[in-house]
């Protein structure tokens, strides 16, 4: 891309997050969802996302294709391209849903639960509860539905969205996304992990719920765990297990998927003791099943190359 083309692309990217996305969240729901899907399709066709725009090359577009090839070696080129395009649509829908919450429209959205009594599993447990999810479909919005159990729900996030290379409008989008989410969390908080782990230990010791993402590579000097995930044994970030074990908390899992415009379904993997290895096995088998049934819904697929299969399991570090 020539310098003047890149400058124009960055300008349009800024306008999209600063004006177009918030505007869509103020429209009638049906129209807003339609425009959000079109926006995602355009992003997929051009390979645009906020991380690629920050770094100046389409690494998400490239790495996602590599990941889908690994997940489904027998898939046709057309199918792989479709999943990659859908990955951008899924991410765009998450961005739109975040703006709906920021606009105070969360109560206009409805949800069904699978199993129907899933929220009962999260209530009055007598211990802390970590609910893992993946960058899959509408997970962020799902956290607001999780809080309908009546318990305080907290969210662990990362300060990576405030990197100075990220467009100002994108940084402001994430600030609004996290701050405005708190009105739906029954007193829960959205806290960046870079601030230290003490707040998360305290939440769990107060027997609250903490939502964490469970599909991330190991961070430098971070805790790790080895799991059976997406067709192989992989080493991934293991801070969730360490937190749960040290606070004697339980661990469960969930995904949130759109059913129709404004209506969603939450599917749960029931919580279990963190000290029982079968708990983590069940959760990652659950994530694998959900992702393989809809690979395009997993919009962290670009991270798969950073979680290569290993020949032999390793112990937690």
C-alpha positions as CSV (number, residue, x, y, z in Angstrom):
1,X,0.0,0.0,0.0
2,X,1.4,3.4,-1.0
3,X,1.8,6.1,1.7
4,X,-1.1,8.2,0.6
5,X,-3.3,5.1,0.5
6,X,-2.2,4.1,4.0
7,X,-2.9,7.6,5.3
8,X,-6.4,7.5,3.8
9,X,-7.0,4.0,5.3
10,X,-6.0,5.2,8.8
11,X,-8.3,8.3,8.4
12,X,-11.3,6.1,7.5
13,X,-10.4,3.7,10.3
14,X,-10.5,6.6,12.8
15,X,-13.9,7.8,11.5
16,X,-15.3,4.3,11.7
17,X,-14.6,3.9,15.4
18,X,-15.1,7.6,16.3
19,X,-18.4,8.1,14.5
20,X,-19.8,5.2,12.5
21,X,-19.8,2.5,15.2
22,X,-21.4,4.7,17.9
23,X,-24.0,5.9,15.4
24,X,-25.0,2.3,14.5
25,X,-25.6,1.6,18.2
26,X,-28.2,4.4,18.3
27,X,-30.2,3.0,15.4
28,X,-33.2,0.7,15.7
29,X,-31.8,-2.7,16.6
30,X,-32.6,-4.5,13.3
31,X,-30.9,-1.8,11.2
32,X,-28.0,-1.6,13.5
33,X,-27.3,-5.3,13.4
34,X,-27.5,-5.4,9.6
35,X,-25.1,-2.5,9.2
36,X,-22.7,-4.2,11.8
37,X,-22.7,-7.3,9.7
38,X,-22.0,-5.4,6.5
39,X,-19.2,-3.6,8.3
40,X,-17.7,-6.9,9.4
41,X,-17.9,-8.3,5.8
42,X,-16.0,-5.2,4.6
43,X,-13.4,-5.7,7.2
44,X,-13.0,-9.3,6.1
45,X,-12.6,-8.3,2.5
46,X,-9.9,-5.8,3.3
47,X,-8.3,-7.5,6.2
48,X,-8.9,-4.6,8.5
49,X,-8.9,-4.8,12.3
50,X,-7.7,-2.5,15.0
51,X,-4.5,-4.5,15.7
52,X,-3.5,-4.7,12.1
53,X,-4.1,-0.9,11.6
54,X,-2.0,-0.2,14.7
55,X,1.0,-2.2,13.4
56,X,0.6,-1.4,9.7
57,X,0.3,-4.9,8.2
58,X,-2.4,-7.5,7.9
59,X,-1.0,-10.1,10.2
60,X,-4.5,-11.0,11.6
61,X,-5.7,-11.7,8.1
62,X,-2.7,-13.9,7.3
63,X,-2.4,-15.8,10.7
64,X,-6.2,-16.6,10.8
65,X,-5.9,-18.3,7.5
66,X,-2.9,-20.3,8.7
67,X,-4.9,-21.3,11.8
68,X,-8.0,-22.5,9.9
69,X,-5.7,-24.5,7.6
70,X,-4.3,-26.3,10.7
71,X,-7.8,-26.9,12.3
72,X,-9.2,-28.3,9.1
73,X,-6.5,-29.6,6.7
74,X,-9.0,-31.1,4.4
75,X,-11.1,-28.0,4.0
76,X,-11.3,-26.4,0.6
77,X,-9.8,-23.0,-0.2
78,X,-13.3,-21.6,-0.4
79,X,-14.2,-22.9,3.0
80,X,-11.0,-21.5,4.6
81,X,-11.6,-18.1,3.0
82,X,-15.2,-18.1,4.3
83,X,-14.1,-18.9,7.9
84,X,-11.6,-16.1,7.7
85,X,-14.2,-13.6,6.4
86,X,-16.6,-14.8,9.2
87,X,-13.9,-14.2,11.8
88,X,-13.9,-10.5,10.9
89,X,-17.7,-10.4,11.0
90,X,-17.7,-12.0,14.5
91,X,-15.2,-9.4,15.8
92,X,-17.2,-6.6,14.2
93,X,-20.4,-7.8,15.9
94,X,-18.6,-7.8,19.3
95,X,-17.5,-4.2,18.7
96,X,-21.1,-3.3,17.8
97,X,-22.5,-5.1,20.9
98,X,-20.0,-3.3,23.1
99,X,-21.4,0.0,21.7
100,X,-24.9,-1.1,22.5
101,X,-23.9,-1.6,26.1
102,X,-22.1,1.7,26.2
103,X,-25.3,3.3,24.8
104,X,-27.3,1.9,27.7
105,X,-29.2,-0.6,25.6
106,X,-28.2,-3.8,27.3
107,X,-31.7,-4.4,28.7
108,X,-33.2,-4.4,25.2
109,X,-31.2,-7.6,24.5
110,X,-32.5,-11.0,25.5
111,X,-30.9,-14.4,26.2
112,X,-31.8,-18.0,26.7
113,X,-29.6,-20.4,28.7
114,X,-28.4,-23.9,28.0
115,X,-29.0,-25.7,30.3
116,X,-32.0,-23.7,31.5
117,X,-30.9,-23.7,35.1
118,X,-27.3,-22.6,34.2
119,X,-27.5,-19.4,36.3
120,X,-28.4,-21.4,39.4
121,X,-25.0,-23.0,39.1
122,X,-23.4,-19.6,39.6
123,X,-25.4,-18.5,42.6
124,X,-24.5,-18.8,46.3
125,X,-21.6,-21.2,45.8
126,X,-19.9,-20.6,49.1
127,X,-16.6,-20.1,47.2
128,X,-15.2,-18.0,44.3
129,X,-15.9,-18.9,40.7
130,X,-13.8,-18.3,37.6
131,X,-15.9,-18.5,34.4
132,X,-13.6,-19.1,31.4
133,X,-14.7,-18.2,27.9
134,X,-13.0,-17.7,24.5
135,X,-12.8,-15.0,21.9
136,X,-15.8,-16.6,20.4
137,X,-18.9,-14.9,18.9
138,X,-20.5,-12.6,21.6
139,X,-18.5,-13.5,24.7
140,X,-18.2,-10.0,26.0
141,X,-22.0,-9.4,25.8
142,X,-22.4,-12.8,27.4
143,X,-20.7,-11.6,30.5
144,X,-23.6,-9.1,31.1
145,X,-26.0,-12.0,30.7
146,X,-24.0,-14.0,33.2
147,X,-24.5,-11.2,35.7
148,X,-28.2,-11.8,35.5
149,X,-27.6,-14.6,38.1
150,X,-27.6,-11.8,40.6
151,X,-24.0,-12.2,41.8
152,X,-21.2,-9.7,41.3
153,X,-19.3,-10.5,38.1
154,X,-15.8,-9.1,37.5
155,X,-13.8,-9.1,34.2
156,X,-10.1,-9.4,33.7
157,X,-8.9,-7.3,30.8
158,X,-5.6,-6.1,29.4
159,X,-4.1,-2.7,28.8
160,X,-2.9,-3.7,25.4
161,X,-5.8,-1.8,23.9
162,X,-4.2,1.4,25.2
163,X,-1.0,1.0,23.3
164,X,-0.1,4.4,21.8
165,X,0.2,2.8,18.4
166,X,-3.6,2.1,18.5
167,X,-5.7,4.8,17.0
168,X,-7.1,7.3,19.5
169,X,-10.7,6.5,18.6
170,X,-10.1,2.8,19.1
171,X,-8.6,3.4,22.5
172,X,-11.6,5.5,23.5
173,X,-13.8,2.7,22.2
174,X,-12.3,0.2,24.6
175,X,-12.3,2.7,27.5
176,X,-16.1,3.2,27.0
177,X,-16.6,-0.5,26.4
178,X,-15.1,-1.4,29.8
179,X,-16.3,1.5,31.9
180,X,-19.9,1.3,30.7
181,X,-20.0,-2.5,31.1
182,X,-19.8,-2.1,34.9
183,X,-23.4,-0.9,35.1
184,X,-24.5,-4.5,34.2
185,X,-22.2,-6.4,36.6
186,X,-24.0,-6.1,39.9
187,X,-21.2,-4.2,41.5
188,X,-18.5,-6.1,39.7
189,X,-15.5,-4.4,38.2
190,X,-13.5,-4.5,35.0
191,X,-9.8,-4.6,36.0
192,X,-6.7,-4.7,33.9
193,X,-4.3,-7.6,34.7
194,X,-1.3,-5.3,34.4
195,X,-2.4,-3.6,37.6
196,X,-1.4,-6.8,39.5
197,X,-3.2,-9.9,40.6
198,X,-4.1,-8.9,44.1
199,X,-7.6,-7.4,43.1
200,X,-8.5,-10.8,41.5
201,X,-7.5,-12.8,44.5
202,X,-9.6,-10.5,46.6
203,X,-12.6,-10.9,44.3
204,X,-12.4,-14.6,44.5
205,X,-11.9,-14.6,48.3
206,X,-15.1,-12.6,48.5
207,X,-16.8,-15.5,46.6
208,X,-17.5,-13.4,43.6
209,X,-17.4,-14.4,39.9
210,X,-14.4,-13.6,37.7
211,X,-14.6,-13.8,34.0
212,X,-11.3,-14.6,32.2
213,X,-10.4,-15.5,28.6
214,X,-9.1,-19.0,28.3
215,X,-7.7,-19.1,24.8
216,X,-4.5,-17.0,25.1
217,X,-0.8,-18.0,24.6
218,X,1.5,-17.9,27.5
219,X,2.8,-14.4,28.4
220,X,6.5,-13.8,29.1
221,X,7.2,-15.0,32.6
222,X,3.5,-15.9,33.0
223,X,1.9,-19.0,34.4
224,X,1.2,-21.8,31.9
225,X,-0.8,-25.0,31.8
226,X,-1.0,-27.9,29.3
227,X,-4.4,-28.8,27.9
228,X,-6.0,-30.9,25.2
229,X,-7.3,-28.1,22.9
230,X,-8.3,-28.0,19.2
231,X,-6.9,-31.3,18.1
232,X,-3.7,-31.5,20.1
233,X,-1.9,-30.9,23.4
234,X,-1.0,-27.3,23.8
235,X,0.6,-25.1,26.4
236,X,-1.5,-22.0,27.0
237,X,-1.7,-19.2,29.6
238,X,-2.5,-20.8,33.0
239,X,-3.1,-17.9,35.3
240,X,-6.8,-18.9,35.6
241,X,-5.9,-22.2,37.1
242,X,-3.3,-20.7,39.5
243,X,-5.8,-18.1,40.7
244,X,-8.5,-20.7,41.2
245,X,-6.4,-23.2,43.0
246,X,-4.8,-20.6,45.4
247,X,-8.3,-19.3,46.4
248,X,-10.0,-22.7,46.5
249,X,-12.4,-21.5,43.8
250,X,-14.3,-23.4,41.2
251,X,-13.9,-23.1,37.4
252,X,-16.6,-23.2,34.7
253,X,-17.0,-22.2,31.1
254,X,-19.4,-20.5,28.8
255,X,-19.9,-19.3,25.3
256,X,-22.5,-16.8,24.0
257,X,-23.8,-17.0,20.4
258,X,-26.3,-14.9,18.5
259,X,-29.6,-16.6,17.7
260,X,-31.3,-13.6,15.9
261,X,-31.0,-9.8,16.1
262,X,-31.0,-8.8,19.7
263,X,-31.4,-12.4,21.1
264,X,-28.6,-14.7,22.2
265,X,-28.0,-18.2,23.7
266,X,-25.6,-18.8,26.5
267,X,-24.2,-22.4,26.6
268,X,-22.5,-23.4,29.9
269,X,-19.9,-26.0,30.9
270,X,-20.8,-26.6,34.6
271,X,-18.2,-25.5,37.1
272,X,-16.1,-27.9,39.0
273,X,-13.2,-27.9,41.6
274,X,-10.0,-26.3,40.3
275,X,-8.0,-29.0,41.9
276,X,-9.7,-31.7,39.9
277,X,-7.9,-32.1,36.5
278,X,-11.1,-33.3,34.9
279,X,-12.6,-29.8,35.4
280,X,-10.1,-28.2,33.0
281,X,-10.4,-31.2,30.6
282,X,-14.2,-30.8,30.4
283,X,-13.9,-27.0,29.8
284,X,-11.4,-27.3,27.0
285,X,-13.2,-30.2,25.4
286,X,-16.3,-27.9,25.5
287,X,-14.4,-25.0,23.9
288,X,-13.0,-27.3,21.2
289,X,-16.4,-28.7,20.4
290,X,-17.9,-25.2,20.1
291,X,-15.1,-23.8,18.0
292,X,-14.9,-26.7,15.6
293,X,-18.6,-26.5,15.0
294,X,-18.2,-22.9,13.9
295,X,-14.5,-22.0,13.2
296,X,-15.4,-18.6,11.8
297,X,-16.9,-17.6,15.2
298,X,-13.5,-17.9,16.9
299,X,-12.0,-14.5,16.3
300,X,-8.8,-15.2,18.2
301,X,-7.9,-17.8,15.5
302,X,-4.8,-15.7,14.7
303,X,-3.4,-16.7,18.1
304,X,-3.3,-20.4,17.3
305,X,0.2,-20.3,15.7
306,X,1.4,-19.0,19.1
307,X,-0.1,-22.1,20.8
308,X,1.7,-24.9,18.8
309,X,1.0,-28.6,19.6
310,X,3.6,-30.2,21.8
311,X,4.6,-33.8,21.8
312,X,4.5,-34.5,25.5
313,X,2.5,-32.9,28.3
314,X,4.3,-30.6,30.7
315,X,3.5,-29.8,34.2
316,X,2.1,-26.4,35.2
317,X,4.8,-23.8,35.9
